[in-house]
Amino acid sequence: MRLTPEELAARNRRNRAIAAGLVVFILLVFGVTILKLANNAAGPDAAAPAPAPASGQVR
């Protein structure tokens, strides 16, 4: 079966769109991973807010 030039061009466009989607997805996963690793490198308590003093205690 031979494809016409229009069909070949359409297939190439689809292939490029799929490849671009995969690249975007990979970059998104990479970016999220880097952000999570950077947050964990700051320490386990870096993201946790400081505890509020209990009522009635004076410092």
N, CA, C and O atoms as a GROMACS GRO file, in nm:
protein
  236
    1MET      N    1   0.084  -0.117   0.000
    1MET     CA    2   0.000   0.000   0.000
    1MET      C    3   0.089   0.124   0.000
    1MET      O    4   0.178   0.138   0.084
    2ARG      N    5   0.065   0.211  -0.091
    2ARG     CA    6   0.142   0.335  -0.102
    2ARG      C    7   0.060   0.451  -0.049
    2ARG      O    8  -0.060   0.463  -0.076
    3LEU      N    9   0.126   0.536   0.028
    3LEU     CA   10   0.059   0.654   0.079
    3LEU      C   11   0.082   0.771  -0.016
    3LEU      O   12   0.188   0.784  -0.078
    4THR      N   13  -0.019   0.855  -0.025
    4THR     CA   14  -0.005   0.974  -0.109
    4THR      C   15   0.083   1.075  -0.035
    4THR      O   16   0.102   1.062   0.086
    5PRO      N   17   0.136   1.172  -0.104
    5PRO     CA   18   0.217   1.274  -0.037
    5PRO      C   19   0.139   1.346   0.074
    5PRO      O   20   0.198   1.383   0.176
    6GLU      N   21   0.009   1.367   0.054
    6GLU     CA   22  -0.072   1.432   0.159
    6GLU      C   23  -0.082   1.343   0.282
    6GLU      O   24  -0.075   1.392   0.394
    7GLU      N   25  -0.098   1.213   0.262
    7GLU     CA   26  -0.106   1.120   0.374
    7GLU      C   27   0.027   1.111   0.449
    7GLU      O   28   0.030   1.103   0.572
    8LEU      N   29   0.136   1.111   0.373
    8LEU     CA   30   0.267   1.110   0.436
    8LEU      C   31   0.289   1.236   0.519
    8LEU      O   32   0.342   1.229   0.630
    9ALA      N   33   0.249   1.351   0.465
    9ALA     CA   34   0.265   1.476   0.537
    9ALA      C   35   0.180   1.475   0.665
    9ALA      O   36   0.225   1.521   0.770
   10ALA      N   37   0.058   1.423   0.656
   10ALA     CA   38  -0.029   1.416   0.774
   10ALA      C   39   0.031   1.324   0.878
   10ALA      O   40   0.026   1.353   0.998
   11ARG      N   41   0.087   1.211   0.835
   11ARG     CA   42   0.149   1.119   0.930
   11ARG      C   43   0.269   1.184   0.998
   11ARG      O   44   0.289   1.168   1.118
   12ASN      N   45   0.348   1.256   0.921
   12ASN     CA   46   0.463   1.325   0.979
   12ASN      C   47   0.420   1.430   1.082
   12ASN      O   48   0.484   1.444   1.186
   13ARG      N   49   0.313   1.503   1.052
   13ARG     CA   50   0.263   1.602   1.148
   13ARG      C   51   0.215   1.534   1.276
   13ARG      O   52   0.243   1.582   1.386
   14ARG      N   53   0.144   1.422   1.262
   14ARG     CA   54   0.098   1.348   1.381
   14ARG      C   55   0.217   1.299   1.462
   14ARG      O   56   0.218   1.310   1.585
   15ASN      N   57   0.316   1.244   1.394
   15ASN     CA   58   0.434   1.193   1.465
   15ASN      C   59   0.507   1.305   1.540
   15ASN      O   60   0.552   1.286   1.652
   16ARG      N   61   0.517   1.421   1.477
   16ARG     CA   62   0.582   1.533   1.543
   16ARG      C   63   0.501   1.583   1.662
   16ARG      O   64   0.559   1.621   1.765
   17ALA      N   65   0.369   1.583   1.650
   17ALA     CA   66   0.283   1.626   1.761
   17ALA      C   67   0.296   1.528   1.879
   17ALA      O   68   0.301   1.570   1.994
   18ILE      N   69   0.299   1.400   1.850
   18ILE     CA   70   0.316   1.299   1.955
   18ILE      C   71   0.452   1.315   2.022
   18ILE      O   72   0.463   1.308   2.144
   19ALA      N   73   0.556   1.335   1.942
   19ALA     CA   74   0.691   1.353   1.997
   19ALA      C   75   0.697   1.478   2.084
   19ALA      O   76   0.758   1.476   2.191
   20ALA      N   77   0.635   1.587   2.040
   20ALA     CA   78   0.634   1.710   2.119
   20ALA      C   79   0.560   1.689   2.251
   20ALA      O   80   0.604   1.738   2.355
   21GLY      N   81   0.449   1.616   2.247
   21GLY     CA   82   0.375   1.586   2.369
   21GLY      C   83   0.456   1.505   2.467
   21GLY      O   84   0.453   1.530   2.587
   22LEU      N   85   0.530   1.407   2.416
   22LEU     CA   86   0.615   1.326   2.502
   22LEU      C   87   0.727   1.409   2.564
   22LEU      O   88   0.757   1.393   2.682
   23VAL      N   89   0.786   1.497   2.487
   23VAL     CA   90   0.893   1.583   2.540
   23VAL      C   91   0.839   1.673   2.650
   23VAL      O   92   0.904   1.690   2.753
   24VAL      N   93   0.721   1.731   2.629
   24VAL     CA   94   0.660   1.817   2.731
   24VAL      C   95   0.633   1.737   2.858
   24VAL      O   96   0.660   1.784   2.968
   25PHE      N   97   0.579   1.616   2.842
   25PHE     CA   98   0.550   1.531   2.958
   25PHE      C   99   0.678   1.496   3.034
   25PHE      O  100   0.681   1.502   3.157
   26ILE      N  101   0.783   1.461   2.962
   26ILE     CA  102   0.910   1.425   3.026
   26ILE      C  103   0.968   1.546   3.100
   26ILE      O  104   1.016   1.532   3.212
   27LEU      N  105   0.962   1.664   3.038
   27LEU     CA  106   1.012   1.784   3.105
   27LEU      C  107   0.930   1.818   3.229
   27LEU      O  108   0.985   1.864   3.329
   28LEU      N  109   0.800   1.796   3.223
   28LEU     CA  110   0.714   1.820   3.338
   28LEU      C  111   0.749   1.727   3.453
   28LEU      O  112   0.761   1.771   3.568
   29VAL      N  113   0.765   1.599   3.424
   29VAL     CA  114   0.802   1.503   3.528
   29VAL      C  115   0.940   1.537   3.584
   29VAL      O  116   0.961   1.530   3.705
   30PHE      N  117   1.033   1.573   3.499
   30PHE     CA  118   1.168   1.610   3.543
   30PHE      C  119   1.163   1.732   3.634
   30PHE      O  120   1.227   1.734   3.739
   31GLY      N  121   1.087   1.834   3.594
   31GLY     CA  122   1.076   1.955   3.674
   31GLY      C  123   1.015   1.930   3.811
   31GLY      O  124   1.064   1.981   3.912
   32VAL      N  125   0.909   1.851   3.815
   32VAL     CA  126   0.845   1.819   3.943
   32VAL      C  127   0.942   1.740   4.031
   32VAL      O  128   0.949   1.764   4.152
   33THR      N  129   1.015   1.648   3.972
   33THR     CA  130   1.112   1.570   4.049
   33THR      C  131   1.221   1.659   4.108
   33THR      O  132   1.256   1.645   4.225
   34ILE      N  133   1.273   1.750   4.028
   34ILE     CA  134   1.377   1.841   4.076
   34ILE      C  135   1.323   1.927   4.190
   34ILE      O  136   1.392   1.948   4.290
   35LEU      N  137   1.202   1.978   4.175
   35LEU     CA  138   1.144   2.061   4.281
   35LEU      C  139   1.124   1.982   4.410
   35LEU      O  140   1.152   2.032   4.518
   36LYS      N  141   1.078   1.858   4.399
   36LYS     CA  142   1.060   1.775   4.518
   36LYS      C  143   1.195   1.742   4.583
   36LYS      O  144   1.206   1.744   4.706
   37LEU      N  145   1.295   1.712   4.504
   37LEU     CA  146   1.427   1.683   4.559
   37LEU      C  147   1.487   1.807   4.626
   37LEU      O  148   1.549   1.796   4.732
   38ALA      N  149   1.468   1.922   4.566
   38ALA     CA  150   1.520   2.046   4.626
   38ALA      C  151   1.450   2.075   4.758
   38ALA      O  152   1.513   2.121   4.853
   39ASN      N  153   1.322   2.048   4.765
   39ASN     CA  154   1.247   2.071   4.889
   39ASN      C  155   1.294   1.975   4.998
   39ASN      O  156   1.306   2.014   5.114
   40ASN      N  157   1.320   1.850   4.962
   40ASN     CA  158   1.366   1.752   5.059
   40ASN      C  159   1.510   1.780   5.103
   40ASN      O  160   1.546   1.748   5.216
   41ALA      N  161   1.590   1.838   5.017
   41ALA     CA  162   1.728   1.868   5.052
   41ALA      C  163   1.737   1.978   5.157
   41ALA      O  164   1.836   1.989   5.228
   42ALA      N  165   1.632   2.059   5.167
   42ALA     CA  166   1.632   2.167   5.265
   42ALA      C  167   1.612   2.114   5.406
   42ALA      O  168   1.636   2.186   5.503
   43GLY      N  169   1.571   1.991   5.420
   43GLY     CA  170   1.551   1.931   5.551
   43GLY      C  171   1.406   1.892   5.572
   43GLY      O  172   1.317   1.946   5.506
   44PRO      N  173   1.382   1.801   5.662
   44PRO     CA  174   1.245   1.754   5.681
   44PRO      C  175   1.154   1.859   5.742
   44PRO      O  176   1.033   1.854   5.721
   45ASP      N  177   1.208   1.954   5.818
   45ASP     CA  178   1.124   2.054   5.883
   45ASP      C  179   1.117   2.185   5.805
   45ASP      O  180   1.055   2.281   5.852
   46ALA      N  181   1.178   2.190   5.689
   46ALA     CA  182   1.182   2.315   5.615
   46ALA      C  183   1.043   2.358   5.569
   46ALA      O  184   1.013   2.477   5.566
   47ALA      N  185   0.959   2.263   5.533
   47ALA     CA  186   0.826   2.297   5.483
   47ALA      C  187   0.724   2.308   5.595
   47ALA      O  188   0.616   2.364   5.574
   48ALA      N  189   0.754   2.255   5.713
   48ALA     CA  190   0.659   2.256   5.823
   48ALA      C  191   0.662   2.392   5.894
   48ALA      O  192   0.770   2.446   5.920
   49PRO      N  193   0.545   2.445   5.926
   49PRO     CA  194   0.544   2.573   5.998
   49PRO      C  195   0.589   2.554   6.143
   49PRO      O  196   0.580   2.445   6.198
   50ALA      N  197   0.638   2.660   6.202
   50ALA     CA  198   0.683   2.655   6.341
   50ALA      C  199   0.562   2.634   6.431
   50ALA      O  200   0.456   2.692   6.407
   51PRO      N  201   0.574   2.552   6.533
   51PRO     CA  202   0.459   2.528   6.621
   51PRO      C  203   0.426   2.653   6.702
   51PRO      O  204   0.514   2.726   6.746
   52ALA      N  205   0.296   2.674   6.719
   52ALA     CA  206   0.251   2.789   6.796
   52ALA      C  207   0.268   2.758   6.946
   52ALA      O  208   0.249   2.644   6.988
   53PRO      N  209   0.305   2.857   7.025
   53PRO     CA  210   0.319   2.831   7.168
   53PRO      C  211   0.183   2.798   7.229
   53PRO      O  212   0.080   2.851   7.189
   54ALA      N  213   0.185   2.709   7.328
   54ALA     CA  214   0.061   2.671   7.394
   54ALA      C  215   0.008   2.789   7.473
   54ALA      O  216   0.085   2.868   7.526
   55SER      N  217  -0.124   2.800   7.480
   55SER     CA  218  -0.182   2.914   7.552
   55SER      C  219  -0.150   2.901   7.700
   55SER      O  220  -0.149   2.791   7.754
   56GLY      N  221  -0.125   3.011   7.764
   56GLY     CA  222  -0.095   3.014   7.905
   56GLY      C  223   0.055   3.009   7.936
   56GLY      O  224   0.095   3.034   8.049
   57GLN      N  225   0.135   2.978   7.838
   57GLN     CA  226   0.280   2.973   7.860
   57GLN      C  227   0.340   3.109   7.830
   57GLN      O  228   0.302   3.174   7.733
   58VAL      N  229   0.432   3.150   7.911
   58VAL     CA  230   0.499   3.277   7.892
   58VAL      C  231   0.646   3.246   7.866
   58VAL      O  232   0.707   3.165   7.936
   59ARG      N  233   0.702   3.312   7.767
   59ARG     CA  234   0.842   3.288   7.736
   59ARG      C  235   0.928   3.396   7.791
   59ARG      O  236   1.050   3.392   7.774
   0.00000   0.00000   0.00000
